[in-house]
Amino acid sequence: MSATVNALLREDLRDFAGYKSARSEALAGSVWLNANESAWANGSDADGRLRRYPQPQPEALCARLAALYDVAPAQLLVGRGSDEGIDLLLRAFCMPGRGAIVTAPPVFGMYAVCARLHGAKIVEVPLREAEAGLCADLPAMGDAALASAAPLLFLCSPGNPSGELLELDAIAALARRLRGRCLVIVDEAYIEYADAPSATRLLEQHDNIAVLRTLSKAHALAAARVGCVLGNPQLIAALRRVQAPYPLPQPVVDAALAALAPSALALTRSRMAAVREARARLADGLRMLPQVRRVYPSAGNFLLVRFADVDAAFAALLSAGVVVRDMRAMAQLGDALRITVGSMEECRRVLAALEAARMEVAA
Ligand SMILES: *Cc1c(COP(=O)(O)O)cnc(C)c1O
């Protein structure tokens, strides 16, 4: 049993079974008349794939994802992107209007959005500017979790937008300290670009770690909306009870299965190598430009860049048709842009636009 999940799960949901859908009841038969589905396929749906409600947790896809992430199927919940996983964690562990989460801004905005919508407090432990980059202070985050009795703490590794890769030892030490008191969530949306081990290997030893993975980035399937929460089976069972009955549409399940076929996975791995190569070249190119103040090291498929005149840089890129992520409104990042590592040609467009702007200044 997981001491942490038992201790932290919302008191009022302990005996909540969730919605019992027709698909989730394990009955056998050859005439299915228990879900008020149409007996006839839609005219547009020649093979009738869409006539019936889909499986709540599609077995073949879960098996494939579990193999990919090297966990047991009972350690995995699949849903509508990791965004849904974040929302489910808030719902399962924070009473509406109460509870708190710990985050390390500047960071991916969905943790705070879900907390806000749920009425949970957001306890912020800002990243620190250091020689190595923008770094999360894990001991300080642990202090904040204990002081606020927050049941959830969000780490992002590689960090969006910091690019920082967290050491598994540091994550394990934090989890050990917070065992029974706080769930440490490691959002690994970009881990495939890091060429580093996943925090999933900490799951056996730590019942208070959960890992978020997604098919949106490395697997190039953002429009399909498929992501996973990985954690101990009690945690997964609890989240399942909170989740909508049929989170994944059948066409999405089919697309995800195709994207995880061995041939597709081989292509994904070679894309990762290409992105790492392009990332290094783009970072080198940017560092040569006089208007660039700092390019942070990045383990993701993006670079966080500070500019001497960020307004001019943003405008120069935009007028060349290049749209990058404006970070100017974020605390600590008033002079920064986040640039996704695109194709080699797209990276050249970024450098050319900034190079041209430099000429203009000189002229
Ligand atoms: C893009 C991103 C996600 C979103 O993942 P989806 O699976 O598309 O919902 C999650 N976390 C971080 C840090 C991201 O940058």
PDBQT file of the ligand as one rigid body, heavy atoms in Angstrom, charges set to zero:
ROOT
HETATM    1  C1  LIG A 401       4.026  21.163 -23.536  1.00  0.00    +0.000 C 
HETATM    2  C2  LIG A 401       4.058  20.854 -22.091  1.00  0.00    +0.000 A 
HETATM    3  C3  LIG A 401       3.108  20.021 -21.510  1.00  0.00    +0.000 A 
HETATM    4  C4  LIG A 401       1.833  19.735 -22.238  1.00  0.00    +0.000 C 
HETATM    5  O1  LIG A 401       1.668  18.463 -22.529  1.00  0.00    +0.000 OA
HETATM    6  P1  LIG A 401       0.327  17.932 -23.208  1.00  0.00    +0.000 P 
HETATM    7  O2  LIG A 401       0.551  16.476 -23.067  1.00  0.00    +0.000 OA
HETATM    8  O3  LIG A 401       0.307  18.417 -24.605  1.00  0.00    +0.000 OA
HETATM    9  O4  LIG A 401      -0.852  18.392 -22.404  1.00  0.00    +0.000 OA
HETATM   10  C5  LIG A 401       3.267  19.612 -20.199  1.00  0.00    +0.000 A 
HETATM   11  N1  LIG A 401       4.296  20.086 -19.466  1.00  0.00    +0.000 NA
HETATM   12  C6  LIG A 401       5.203  20.923 -19.984  1.00  0.00    +0.000 A 
HETATM   13  C7  LIG A 401       6.319  21.405 -19.131  1.00  0.00    +0.000 C 
HETATM   14  C8  LIG A 401       5.099  21.347 -21.302  1.00  0.00    +0.000 A 
HETATM   15  O5  LIG A 401       5.974  22.242 -21.771  1.00  0.00    +0.000 OA
ENDROOT
TORSDOF 0
